[in-house]
C-alpha cells in the first residue's frame, strides 16, 4: 500500500529518490524470502531510477548494480552477474579508490562469483586482493579476514593444492579463535574443513580430533537435524573407516 501511495506523489527528485529507496528495501525483502524474480524486477526498476536521478557514476547506483548482480548470480545468470559486478567495481574505484570498504565488498562478491563458476584462476586473483584489502582496511585479526582466508583455502582444496590451503585454514582458525571464539559456527566449520584437508592428505590422526571438536561445537549450537552436523558426522565416519582400512 505504501509503495502505491508513494507512486502517486508529485514526481520531483526527492520523492522519486524516496520511492526508489523504498523499492530497493522491498526488493531486499523479496530476496530474503527467496522470491528472486520479483526481487530482480524491483532491483531493475530501482537501478533505472537511480541512474536517471543520480547518474551512473554514483555510489548508490553502484550499490544497486551489485544488488542486481547478486540476484542474477542466485538465478544462475553468471555472465550478467559478472558484468554488473565489474561495472559496480569500476564506479567504486573511480569514486572512492581501491582501499575502502565499498570496493572491498564488490571485489569479494566477484571472487565468490568466479569461484562458483569454477573460474579458479580469476577467483584466486580476486580472493588474494580481498585478503590484501582486508589487512589494510580491517586489519589481519578480523573475522572478515578470516572468512576470506577460509574461502581462499577452500578454493585451493577444490584444486587439490593442499599445501597452499593448509596454512590459510590454520591462519583463519587462529583469527576466529581470537575474535569470535571457539563456540561459534564459523569456527566449527573451519575446524571441519581443516580436518577434511588432513583426511585427503591421509593424516587421519590429525583429522579426527579436529572433526570431533567441530562436531561437539555444532551440537552445542545447532538443532540436531541441522545439515552442518550431518556433514561433520559423515566426515568423521569416513575418517574412521579410512583409518581402520575399511574403505
N, C-alpha and C positions, 0 to 999 in steps of 0.2 A: 504494500500500500504506500509506504513512504517513498519508494522509488518512483511510482506513478505520480505522486504529488510533486516531487522534485522536477519531473519532466514537464509539468505544467507551469513552472515558474518562468518569468521572463528570461530569455537566454542572453544574459550578459556573461562575461568571463568568470566572475566569481561564482555565480550559480552553476555555470557549466562545470567548473572545477569541482565544486561540492558534489554535484551529481556523479562526476567521473570517479571521484574517490570512493563514493558510496558503492558504485558499480563494482569497483575493484574489491571492496570488502565483501560484497555479496558473492563475487566470483571465488574469493578465498574460502568462503563458507561452503559453496558447492564443491570446491576442490577437496576440502577436508572430509566430506562425506562420500567422496568417490564419484560424484556426478561430473565427470571430466568434460563431456561435450558441452554441457550448459556453462561450466566454468570457462571453457575456451571461448565460447560465443561472447561472454561478458568481458573477458580479458581483451578480446579483439576490439570490442566497442570502446573500452577504456583506452587502449593504446591509440586508436584512431583519434579519439577526442584529445588526448594529451599531446599528440603530435600536432594537431591543429592549433591548440591553445598555447602550449608552451614551446613548441618546436621540437624537432627531432633530437637536437643536441641539448638535452636537459636530463638531470639525474632521475627525475620521476618518470620520464619517458623510457629511459634505460632500464629502470626497475620494472616497468610494465612489460618491456620486451623480455626480461628474464622470467617474469611470471608466466608469460605466454610460452616461452621456451620450455619451462618445466612441465606445463600441461602437454605440450607436443611430445616431450620425452615419455611421459606417462602413457601416451597413446601409441607409442612406437614410431612416431614421426621423427626419426633421428636426424635426418638432413635438415628438416625445418627447425628442430630444436637447436642444432649446432649453429645454423645461420643466425638465429636470434641471439644466442649466447655470444657469438663473436661480435655481432653488431652492438649489443649492450656493452660488451667489454671495451670495444673501441671508443664508445662515447665516454665511458667512465674514465678510461686512461687519459683521454683528451681533456676532460674537465677536472679530474682530481689527481691524475698521475697513477702510477702502479702501486705505490706503497700506502694504501688506505683500505679500510675495511670493506667499502663498496666493491672495489676492484677485486679484492681477495675473495669475496663471496662468489663472484662470477667466474673467476679462474677455477675455483673449487668445483662449481657446478659443471663447468666444461670438462674438467678432469673426470668427474663421475660419468658424464655422458659418454665420453670416449671409452672409458672402461667398460661400461655396459655393452657397447657395440663391439668390443674386442679389438679396439684400436689401441693396442697396448703401448706402442711407441709414443703416440700422441698423448695418451693418458699419463704415461710416466713423466714426460716433459712438463705437463701441467701440474701433476702432483708435486714434483720437485720444486716448481715455482711456488706452489702453495706453502710447502714446508718453509721455504726461504721467507716468504711474506709473513707467515705466522710468527717466525722467530723475530722478525723486525717489528711487527705491529703489536703482537700479543705477548711475545716472549716465548722461550722454549718450553718452560714449565707451565703450560696452559692446556686445558682439556681439548681445545680445538686443534692444537698442535699434535697432541696425542692421537686424535681421531684421524688426522691426515697421515701421520706416520703409519697408523694401522691400515688405512686404505691402501697406501703405497706398498706395505708389506703383503697385503692380500693380492695385489696386482703381481708382485714378484712370485708369490707362491703359486698363483694360477699358471705362471710361465715356468714353474719348477726352478726358479732362481732362488733356491732356499738359502744360499749363503748370503744373499742380499736381503732377504726377508727377515732372517733371524734377528740381526741387531736392531732392526726397525721395530719389530714386535717387542723386544726387550726394552727399548727406549720408551715406546708408547706405554708399556706396563708400568715402568718406573714413574713416568709422569702421572699416570692415572692414580697410582697408589699415593702419590704425594698431593694430588689436587682434589680428586673426587672420592678417594678412599677405596678400601678393599670391598666394602659392602655396596657395590654398585654394579648394575647390569653390564655397563660397558667394560668395566674391569674384568668381569667374569667372561665376557666374550673374547677379550684379548687373551686371557689365560687359556681358553679353549683353543683359539686359533694357533697359539704358540705350541700347545700340546699336539695339535694336528700336524704342525710342521715337523715336530720331533718324530711323530709317528711315521711320516713319509720318509724321514731320514733313517728309520729303523732304530731310533733312540728311545725305545719303549720305557726304559727305567726313568727317563726324564719326562716323558709324555704323560705317564699315568698320574703322578701326583698333581700335576697342573690341571688335568682334566677332572680329577676328583675335587680339587679346590674350586674349580669353576662350577661344578655341579652343586656343591654344597652351598655356594653363594646364591645361585639361581633358585634353589629350593627354598631358601630363606626369603627371597624377594618376590617370587612369582607364583602364580597358581600352578598346581601340579600338572595341569594339562597344557601348559604353555609350550609352544613349539621349540623354544630355545632349550628347554630341559630335555626334550626328546632328542634333539640333535646331540647334546653332550652325552647323554646316555648311550646313544648309538656309537659315538666315537669311543667311549670307554669300552664298550663291548668289542669293538674291532681291535682296540689296543690289546685287550686281554687275550683275545683269540690269536692274534699275531704273535704276542709274546710267548704263548703256550704252544705255538706251532700248529694251530688248529685250522688255519686258513688254507 
